[in-house]
Amino acid sequence: MKSLADIYSHLPDQPSEKTLERVDYEARHWSSPIRGPLKPGTEEHKKATVQMFRDTFNPYKPSVIDWPELDPETLHRITSLPIWDIAVQTEGKARLRMAAYAAMIDDPDMKDALSRNAWEENRHKEVLSKLVEAYKIKMAPEPDYIEPKDTEWAYMVTGFSECVDSFFAFGLFALAERAGLFPMELIETFEPVMQEECRHILLFANWLAWHRATMPFWKRPWFEMRVVAVWIFLAYERMGLARSIDESGQEHTQDNNFTVTGAKDMTNMDIKVPELMQLCLDENDRRFSGYDPRLLRPTTTPAIARAFVRASGLWDRFKGKTKAAA
């Protein structure tokens, strides 16, 4: 059996030579040639899911990224963001957790897809590490990455966490681009990473449906209890702060919930929460729009955001009528 490091360090095959334009388009647009519905649990649904992930692969290389030179103000804005330790360590954990879960799966097709996902998580870590190196961002020493004891739990925590974080990251990324506070070269550098996160949570949503549909019925209640427990754990985790100590002994305090609260750190724009939620919804729909609509999308975080936007609209109308009546 391969070591977990082998799974996330070596891509199962080499990508074909394509132009950058073709690669970028194919990473965002994909439809299955299979006709009819793609019902979770069927061979057709599984094949479409794993083929989507293989066909939309983007072969960019972090080692050859030309990081743009930044003016002092932009450099300070980037280096002062309270995310880098958490971001690097999160990707380090994600690659190991996905590799561990891929190693225990018997189905060869899904094993291949999750192995590729682990490899891409490792590439995300490389991208962030190269950025940290290029802009001399002070980091706390990385912890040892330990193989999870409860592999399925660790994989679900990572998967659901990515569904939440990616949803808000889509909006924050668009907000940063609109504000013009980061050079376009840097935006373009991270654009493939953002779209890759969309593919990751698309894979996770369809793995979840496939896993539910193919597990024995008597295991389903316990599994659904674990899903609820994961959501409770993530909610609790995001209420806290992460603290770490760098090599010089300086303490770093970082917001575990930066993807939800970081709009003011990313831009100088004054945006209300409902407006940010709507932007996240719009960006979420845009990034998923190119993929086969028969594949399932993550639904929980967008549903909560839509409910919040509707409730805010109703509240604003109620306040308007109250003021008018007064």
Residue pairs with C-beta under 8 A, 6 or more apart in sequence:
1 103
2 103
4 96
4 99
4 100
4 103
4 147
5 99
7 99
7 102
7 103
7 115
7 118
7 119
8 95
8 96
8 98
8 99
8 115
8 118
8 119
8 121
8 122
9 119
9 122
10 119
11 116
11 119
12 112
12 115
12 116
12 119
15 57
15 59
18 26
18 59
23 58
23 59
23 60
24 58
24 192
26 55
26 56
27 56
27 57
27 58
27 192
27 195
27 196
27 199
28 56
28 195
28 287
28 290
28 291
29 290
29 291
30 52
30 55
30 56
30 290
30 291
30 292
31 291
31 292
32 38
32 47
32 48
32 51
32 52
32 292
32 294
32 295
34 44
34 47
34 48
36 44
37 294
38 44
38 45
38 48
38 292
38 294
38 295
39 45
39 213
40 206
40 209
40 210
40 212
40 213
40 296
41 209
41 210
41 212
41 213
41 214
45 206
45 209
45 210
46 107
46 109
46 110
46 210
47 109
48 292
48 294
48 295
49 110
49 113
49 203
49 206
49 207
49 210
49 295
50 109
50 110
50 112
50 113
52 199
52 202
52 203
52 291
52 292
52 295
53 113
53 116
53 117
53 199
53 203
54 112
54 113
54 116
56 199
56 291
57 116
58 192
58 195
58 196
60 192
62 123
62 126
62 127
62 129
62 130
63 126
63 130
65 127
65 130
65 189
67 130
67 131
67 134
67 135
67 186
67 189
68 183
68 185
68 186
68 189
70 78
70 135
70 183
70 186
74 181
74 182
74 183
75 135
77 181
77 182
78 135
78 137
78 182
78 186
79 135
79 136
79 137
79 138
81 258
81 262
81 265
81 266
82 252
82 253
82 254
82 255
82 258
82 265
83 254
83 255
83 258
83 262
84 128
84 132
84 137
84 139
85 139
85 140
85 242
85 244
85 252
85 254
86 242
86 254
86 256
86 258
87 128
88 125
88 128
88 129
88 132
88 139
88 142
89 142
89 143
90 161
91 121
91 122
91 124
91 125
91 128
92 125
92 142
92 145
93 145
93 158
94 118
94 121
94 124
94 158
94 162
95 118
95 119
95 121
95 122
95 125
96 118
96 145
96 146
96 147
96 148
97 148
97 151
97 154
97 155
97 157
97 158
98 114
98 115
98 117
98 118
98 121
98 155
98 158
99 115
99 118
100 147
100 148
100 151
100 154
100 155
101 114
101 151
101 152
101 154
101 155
102 111
102 114
102 115
102 117
102 118
103 111
104 151
105 111
105 114
110 207
110 210
113 203
113 207
114 203
114 207
117 200
117 203
120 196
120 200
121 200
124 193
124 196
127 190
127 193
131 137
132 139
138 246
138 248
138 250
139 246
140 244
140 245
140 246
140 247
140 252
141 246
141 247
148 154
148 155
152 226
153 226
153 230
156 226
156 227
156 230
157 230
157 233
157 234
159 201
159 204
159 207
159 208
160 204
160 227
160 230
160 231
160 234
161 234
162 197
162 200
162 201
162 204
163 201
163 204
163 205
163 298
163 300
163 301
164 234
164 259
164 301
165 259
166 197
166 198
166 200
166 201
167 280
167 284
167 298
167 301
167 302
167 305
168 259
168 260
168 280
169 194
169 197
169 259
170 194
170 198
170 280
170 283
170 284
170 287
171 276
171 277
171 279
171 280
171 281
171 282
171 283
171 284
172 259
172 262
172 263
172 266
173 187
173 190
173 194
173 283
174 279
174 283
175 263
175 266
175 267
175 269
175 271
175 276
175 279
176 182
176 187
176 266
176 267
177 187
178 267
178 269
179 266
179 267
179 268
179 269
181 266
181 267
181 268
194 287
195 287
198 287
198 288
201 298
202 288
202 291
202 295
202 297
202 298
204 298
205 295
205 296
205 297
205 298
205 299
206 295
206 296
209 296
211 223
212 220
212 223
215 223
231 300
237 256
238 256
238 257
238 260
239 256
239 257
240 256
241 253
241 254
241 255
241 256
242 253
242 254
242 255
242 256
243 251
243 252
243 253
243 254
244 251
244 252
244 254
245 251
245 252
246 252
255 261
255 262
258 265
263 269
263 271
263 276
271 279
273 308
273 312
274 308
274 309
274 312
274 313
277 305
277 308
277 309
278 305
278 309
280 305
281 302
281 305
281 306
281 309
284 302
288 297
